[in-house]
Structures are given as structure tokens and as C-alpha cells.
Amino acid sequence: MSTYPPPTGRILVRKLADATKSCVQPARAYGTCILESYKDISRDACVKEFGQFKLCVQGVMKRKW
């Protein structure tokens, strides 16, 4: 077995997945918005919900991008 840590990309994806699990309510609100408007979707249709989800994930990860 290798003792090297996984590549940085894998670590980031793992952290992102964990952060997403911590943001269930904003993720659910964003997903619901997308489902309700997917037939007639337009740019910024769910911008409010996405913004809340993004802030939650950034807060959990303690990182902004």
C-alpha cells in the first residue's frame, strides 16, 4: 500500500461532498427550484436559492471561490 496522500483534487472533491451534506436545506431549496422550473428555465431563475447554497458550502469549507 502506498503511504502517499491522495492528489489534491480528490481531497477537494471529498471536502466538497462533505460540505454539501452539511447544507441539506439550501441544497433542497435549490433542487426544488430547478425541478419546478426545468421546462421553462432561464438564466438566474434560481439565483437566490443557489446563492444561499453557495454561501452555506463556502462557510462549511471555510473557503471562497
N, CA, C and O atoms as a GROMACS GRO file, in nm:
protein
  260
    1MET      N    1   0.083  -0.120   0.000
    1MET     CA    2   0.000   0.000   0.000
    1MET      C    3   0.087   0.125   0.000
    1MET      O    4   0.194   0.129   0.062
    2SER      N    5   0.042   0.224  -0.068
    2SER     CA    6   0.113   0.350  -0.077
    2SER      C    7   0.082   0.437   0.043
    2SER      O    8  -0.032   0.441   0.091
    3THR      N    9   0.182   0.507   0.092
    3THR     CA   10   0.161   0.597   0.205
    3THR      C   11   0.141   0.740   0.161
    3THR      O   12   0.125   0.829   0.244
    4TYR      N   13   0.142   0.763   0.031
    4TYR     CA   14   0.124   0.899  -0.020
    4TYR      C   15  -0.021   0.940  -0.006
    4TYR      O   16  -0.112   0.858  -0.023
    5PRO      N   17  -0.045   1.068   0.026
    5PRO     CA   18  -0.185   1.115   0.032
    5PRO      C   19  -0.245   1.121  -0.108
    5PRO      O   20  -0.172   1.132  -0.206
    6PRO      N   21  -0.376   1.113  -0.117
    6PRO     CA   22  -0.438   1.125  -0.248
    6PRO      C   23  -0.410   1.262  -0.309
    6PRO      O   24  -0.379   1.356  -0.237
    7PRO      N   25  -0.420   1.273  -0.439
    7PRO     CA   26  -0.396   1.403  -0.504
    7PRO      C   27  -0.489   1.511  -0.449
    7PRO      O   28  -0.597   1.482  -0.399
    8THR      N   29  -0.445   1.634  -0.459
    8THR     CA   30  -0.519   1.747  -0.408
    8THR      C   31  -0.661   1.754  -0.462
    8THR      O   32  -0.753   1.789  -0.388
    9GLY      N   33  -0.681   1.721  -0.587
    9GLY     CA   34  -0.814   1.724  -0.647
    9GLY      C   35  -0.911   1.632  -0.576
    9GLY      O   36  -1.027   1.667  -0.554
   10ARG      N   37  -0.865   1.514  -0.540
   10ARG     CA   38  -0.950   1.418  -0.470
   10ARG      C   39  -0.987   1.468  -0.332
   10ARG      O   40  -1.101   1.451  -0.287
   11ILE      N   41  -0.892   1.528  -0.265
   11ILE     CA   42  -0.918   1.582  -0.131
   11ILE      C   43  -1.023   1.692  -0.141
   11ILE      O   44  -1.116   1.698  -0.059
   12LEU      N   45  -1.009   1.779  -0.239
   12LEU     CA   46  -1.104   1.888  -0.256
   12LEU      C   47  -1.245   1.835  -0.286
   12LEU      O   48  -1.343   1.886  -0.231
   13VAL      N   49  -1.254   1.735  -0.370
   13VAL     CA   50  -1.385   1.678  -0.404
   13VAL      C   51  -1.446   1.614  -0.280
   13VAL      O   52  -1.567   1.627  -0.257
   14ARG      N   53  -1.365   1.547  -0.199
   14ARG     CA   54  -1.416   1.487  -0.075
   14ARG      C   55  -1.468   1.594   0.021
   14ARG      O   56  -1.575   1.579   0.081
   15LYS      N   57  -1.393   1.703   0.035
   15LYS     CA   58  -1.436   1.812   0.122
   15LYS      C   59  -1.564   1.876   0.070
   15LYS      O   60  -1.652   1.911   0.149
   16LEU      N   61  -1.573   1.892  -0.060
   16LEU     CA   62  -1.693   1.949  -0.121
   16LEU      C   63  -1.814   1.860  -0.096
   16LEU      O   64  -1.922   1.909  -0.066
   17ALA      N   65  -1.796   1.730  -0.110
   17ALA     CA   66  -1.905   1.635  -0.085
   17ALA      C   67  -1.950   1.642   0.061
   17ALA      O   68  -2.070   1.641   0.089
   18ASP      N   69  -1.855   1.650   0.154
   18ASP     CA   70  -1.889   1.661   0.296
   18ASP      C   71  -1.961   1.793   0.325
   18ASP      O   72  -2.055   1.796   0.403
   19ALA      N   73  -1.916   1.901   0.263
   19ALA     CA   74  -1.980   2.030   0.283
   19ALA      C   75  -2.122   2.029   0.230
   19ALA      O   76  -2.212   2.087   0.290
   20THR      N   77  -2.142   1.962   0.118
   20THR     CA   78  -2.276   1.952   0.060
   20THR      C   79  -2.370   1.878   0.154
   20THR      O   80  -2.487   1.914   0.166
   21LYS      N   81  -2.320   1.774   0.220
   21LYS     CA   82  -2.401   1.701   0.317
   21LYS      C   83  -2.443   1.788   0.435
   21LYS      O   84  -2.548   1.766   0.495
   22SER      N   85  -2.361   1.887   0.467
   22SER     CA   86  -2.391   1.977   0.578
   22SER      C   87  -2.491   2.086   0.540
   22SER      O   88  -2.541   2.156   0.628
   23CYS      N   89  -2.519   2.101   0.413
   23CYS     CA   90  -2.606   2.208   0.364
   23CYS      C   91  -2.734   2.151   0.302
   23CYS      O   92  -2.769   2.186   0.190
   24VAL      N   93  -2.800   2.065   0.375
   24VAL     CA   94  -2.916   1.994   0.321
   24VAL      C   95  -3.030   2.089   0.285
   24VAL      O   96  -3.086   2.078   0.176
   25GLN      N   97  -3.066   2.179   0.373
   25GLN     CA   98  -3.180   2.267   0.348
   25GLN      C   99  -3.160   2.358   0.227
   25GLN      O  100  -3.248   2.363   0.140
   26PRO      N  101  -3.046   2.430   0.217
   26PRO     CA  102  -3.026   2.512   0.096
   26PRO      C  103  -3.018   2.428  -0.031
   26PRO      O  104  -3.065   2.470  -0.136
   27ALA      N  105  -2.958   2.309  -0.022
   27ALA     CA  106  -2.949   2.222  -0.140
   27ALA      C  107  -3.088   2.177  -0.182
   27ALA      O  108  -3.118   2.172  -0.302
   28ARG      N  109  -3.172   2.144  -0.086
   28ARG     CA  110  -3.308   2.101  -0.116
   28ARG      C  111  -3.388   2.216  -0.180
   28ARG      O  112  -3.462   2.194  -0.275
   29ALA      N  113  -3.371   2.336  -0.127
   29ALA     CA  114  -3.443   2.452  -0.182
   29ALA      C  115  -3.398   2.479  -0.326
   29ALA      O  116  -3.481   2.509  -0.412
   30TYR      N  117  -3.269   2.468  -0.352
   30TYR     CA  118  -3.217   2.491  -0.487
   30TYR      C  119  -3.267   2.381  -0.582
   30TYR      O  120  -3.311   2.411  -0.693
   31GLY      N  121  -3.261   2.257  -0.538
   31GLY     CA  122  -3.308   2.147  -0.620
   31GLY      C  123  -3.457   2.158  -0.651
   31GLY      O  124  -3.499   2.130  -0.763
   32THR      N  125  -3.535   2.197  -0.552
   32THR     CA  126  -3.679   2.215  -0.572
   32THR      C  127  -3.706   2.324  -0.674
   32THR      O  128  -3.793   2.310  -0.760
   33CYS      N  129  -3.632   2.434  -0.665
   33CYS     CA  130  -3.649   2.544  -0.760
   33CYS      C  131  -3.617   2.497  -0.902
   33CYS      O  132  -3.691   2.528  -0.995
   34ILE      N  133  -3.510   2.423  -0.918
   34ILE     CA  134  -3.473   2.372  -1.050
   34ILE      C  135  -3.581   2.279  -1.103
   34ILE      O  136  -3.620   2.289  -1.220
   35LEU      N  137  -3.630   2.189  -1.018
   35LEU     CA  138  -3.733   2.095  -1.062
   35LEU      C  139  -3.862   2.166  -1.103
   35LEU      O  140  -3.929   2.125  -1.198
   36GLU      N  141  -3.897   2.272  -1.031
   36GLU     CA  142  -4.020   2.344  -1.062
   36GLU      C  143  -4.010   2.423  -1.192
   36GLU      O  144  -4.112   2.451  -1.256
   37SER      N  145  -3.890   2.458  -1.231
   37SER     CA  146  -3.878   2.545  -1.349
   37SER      C  147  -3.792   2.485  -1.460
   37SER      O  148  -3.748   2.558  -1.549
   38TYR      N  149  -3.766   2.355  -1.456
   38TYR     CA  150  -3.674   2.298  -1.554
   38TYR      C  151  -3.727   2.302  -1.697
   38TYR      O  152  -3.648   2.305  -1.792
   39LYS      N  153  -3.858   2.301  -1.715
   39LYS     CA  154  -3.912   2.307  -1.851
   39LYS      C  155  -3.903   2.447  -1.910
   39LYS      O  156  -3.894   2.464  -2.032
   40ASP      N  157  -3.905   2.545  -1.824
   40ASP     CA  158  -3.902   2.684  -1.869
   40ASP      C  159  -3.789   2.758  -1.797
   40ASP      O  160  -3.807   2.871  -1.751
   41ILE      N  161  -3.673   2.694  -1.790
   41ILE     CA  162  -3.561   2.751  -1.715
   41ILE      C  163  -3.502   2.870  -1.791
   41ILE      O  164  -3.498   2.872  -1.914
   42SER      N  165  -3.458   2.966  -1.715
   42SER     CA  166  -3.391   3.082  -1.773
   42SER      C  167  -3.272   3.118  -1.683
   42SER      O  168  -3.265   3.075  -1.568
   43ARG      N  169  -3.182   3.195  -1.738
   43ARG     CA  170  -3.067   3.236  -1.660
   43ARG      C  171  -3.114   3.308  -1.534
   43ARG      O  172  -3.205   3.390  -1.539
   44ASP      N  173  -3.052   3.279  -1.424
   44ASP     CA  174  -3.084   3.339  -1.293
   44ASP      C  175  -3.222   3.302  -1.242
   44ASP      O  176  -3.278   3.372  -1.157
   45ALA      N  177  -3.279   3.193  -1.291
   45ALA     CA  178  -3.412   3.152  -1.246
   45ALA      C  179  -3.411   3.116  -1.097
   45ALA      O  180  -3.507   3.144  -1.026
   46CYS      N  181  -3.304   3.054  -1.050
   46CYS     CA  182  -3.294   3.011  -0.910
   46CYS      C  183  -3.172   3.074  -0.843
   46CYS      O  184  -3.107   3.011  -0.760
   47VAL      N  185  -3.142   3.196  -0.880
   47VAL     CA  186  -3.021   3.262  -0.831
   47VAL      C  187  -3.023   3.280  -0.679
   47VAL      O  188  -2.919   3.266  -0.614
   48LYS      N  189  -3.137   3.310  -0.622
   48LYS     CA  190  -3.147   3.328  -0.477
   48LYS      C  191  -3.115   3.197  -0.404
   48LYS      O  192  -3.037   3.196  -0.308
   49GLU      N  193  -3.174   3.088  -0.448
   49GLU     CA  194  -3.154   2.958  -0.386
   49GLU      C  195  -3.009   2.911  -0.404
   49GLU      O  196  -2.949   2.856  -0.312
   50PHE      N  197  -2.955   2.933  -0.523
   50PHE     CA  198  -2.816   2.894  -0.547
   50PHE      C  199  -2.722   2.974  -0.459
   50PHE      O  200  -2.625   2.920  -0.406
   51GLY      N  201  -2.750   3.104  -0.445
   51GLY     CA  202  -2.666   3.190  -0.361
   51GLY      C  203  -2.663   3.142  -0.217
   51GLY      O  204  -2.557   3.141  -0.154
   52GLN      N  205  -2.777   3.101  -0.164
   52GLN     CA  206  -2.783   3.050  -0.027
   52GLN      C  207  -2.705   2.920  -0.014
   52GLN      O  208  -2.633   2.899   0.084
   53PHE      N  209  -2.720   2.832  -0.113
   53PHE     CA  210  -2.647   2.706  -0.111
   53PHE      C  211  -2.496   2.731  -0.120
   53PHE      O  212  -2.418   2.669  -0.047
   54LYS      N  213  -2.457   2.820  -0.208
   54LYS     CA  214  -2.315   2.852  -0.224
   54LYS      C  215  -2.255   2.909  -0.096
   54LYS      O  216  -2.146   2.869  -0.056
   55LEU      N  217  -2.326   3.001  -0.031
   55LEU     CA  218  -2.277   3.058   0.095
   55LEU      C  219  -2.263   2.951   0.203
   55LEU      O  220  -2.167   2.953   0.280
   56CYS      N  221  -2.357   2.860   0.208
   56CYS     CA  222  -2.350   2.752   0.306
   56CYS      C  223  -2.227   2.665   0.282
   56CYS      O  224  -2.152   2.637   0.375
   57VAL      N  225  -2.206   2.624   0.158
   57VAL     CA  226  -2.092   2.538   0.126
   57VAL      C  227  -1.961   2.612   0.154
   57VAL      O  228  -1.868   2.554   0.210
   58GLN      N  229  -1.954   2.739   0.117
   58GLN     CA  230  -1.833   2.816   0.143
   58GLN      C  231  -1.807   2.828   0.293
   58GLN      O  232  -1.692   2.820   0.337
   59GLY      N  233  -1.913   2.846   0.371
   59GLY     CA  234  -1.897   2.856   0.515
   59GLY      C  235  -1.847   2.726   0.576
   59GLY      O  236  -1.761   2.728   0.665
   60VAL      N  237  -1.899   2.615   0.530
   60VAL     CA  238  -1.855   2.485   0.582
   60VAL      C  239  -1.711   2.458   0.542
   60VAL      O  240  -1.632   2.408   0.623
   61MET      N  241  -1.676   2.490   0.419
   61MET     CA  242  -1.540   2.463   0.370
   61MET      C  243  -1.441   2.570   0.415
   61MET      O  244  -1.320   2.552   0.402
   62LYS      N  245  -1.492   2.681   0.466
   62LYS     CA  246  -1.408   2.795   0.506
   62LYS      C  247  -1.320   2.840   0.389
   62LYS      O  248  -1.200   2.865   0.403
   63ARG      N  249  -1.386   2.849   0.273
   63ARG     CA  250  -1.316   2.885   0.150
   63ARG      C  251  -1.412   2.959   0.059
   63ARG      O  252  -1.530   2.924   0.050
   64LYS      N  253  -1.363   3.061  -0.008
   64LYS     CA  254  -1.445   3.134  -0.105
   64LYS      C  255  -1.386   3.118  -0.243
   64LYS      O  256  -1.265   3.120  -0.260
   65TRP      N  257  -1.473   3.102  -0.340
   65TRP     CA  258  -1.431   3.093  -0.480
   65TRP      C  259  -1.540   3.142  -0.568
   65TRP      O  260  -1.525   3.144  -0.690
   0.00000   0.00000   0.00000
